[in-house]
Amino acid sequence: MKACILVKTTAGKFEEVARAIAGFEGVKRAFPVMGRTDVVVWVETPSLRSLGRLAYAIGQTANVVATETLVGAEW
């Protein structure tokens, strides 16, 4: 499954969070952005279940306030 996870962080912690998340299994890239979201995480996982686990782990990371998972549509 391909997805992007949008991450809102505690003020000023976007670089720290991006570095921490970049090491998670399934994460292809994590980078800070400007806007309502602080970090965008591009992920690829073998199943929806593993995507859910990864999204949960990201949400539990220190200084993460909220996440939104955008699952890739394939047709």
C-alpha positions in Angstrom: 0.0 0.0 0.0 1.2 3.5 -0.8 0.2 6.4 1.4 1.2 9.8 2.7 0.8 10.5 6.4 0.5 14.2 7.3 1.9 15.0 10.7 1.2 18.0 12.9 3.9 18.5 15.6 4.5 20.5 18.7 5.7 24.0 17.8 9.3 24.0 16.5 9.7 20.2 16.7 9.2 19.4 13.0 12.8 18.6 12.1 13.2 16.4 15.2 10.0 14.5 14.4 10.9 14.1 10.7 14.3 12.6 11.6 12.7 10.2 14.1 10.0 9.0 11.7 12.4 8.6 8.8 13.9 5.5 10.5 10.6 3.6 10.8 10.2 0.5 8.7 8.0 1.3 5.6 8.9 5.0 5.6 10.4 6.0 2.2 10.8 9.6 3.0 9.9 12.1 5.8 10.3 15.8 5.3 9.2 19.1 6.9 6.8 21.3 5.0 5.2 24.7 5.5 1.5 25.0 6.0 -1.1 23.3 8.2 0.9 20.1 8.2 4.5 20.2 9.6 5.8 16.9 8.2 4.9 14.8 5.2 5.7 11.1 5.4 5.7 8.9 2.2 5.2 5.3 3.1 4.9 1.9 1.4 3.6 -1.2 3.3 2.6 -4.7 2.3 -1.0 -4.4 3.7 -3.6 -2.1 5.1 -3.0 -3.7 8.5 0.7 -2.9 8.4 -0.1 0.7 7.3 -2.4 1.0 10.3 0.3 -0.1 12.6 2.8 2.3 11.1 0.3 5.2 11.3 -0.3 4.3 14.9 3.5 4.3 15.7 3.9 7.7 14.0 1.0 9.1 16.1 2.7 7.8 19.3 6.0 9.5 18.4 7.2 12.2 20.8 6.0 15.7 19.8 3.4 14.5 17.3 0.1 16.2 18.0 -2.0 14.7 15.2 -1.8 12.7 12.0 -3.9 12.2 8.8 -3.3 9.2 6.6 -4.0 9.6 2.9 -4.2 6.1 1.3 -3.1 5.9 -2.4 -5.9 5.1 -4.8 -4.9 2.5 -7.4 -7.1 1.6 -10.3 
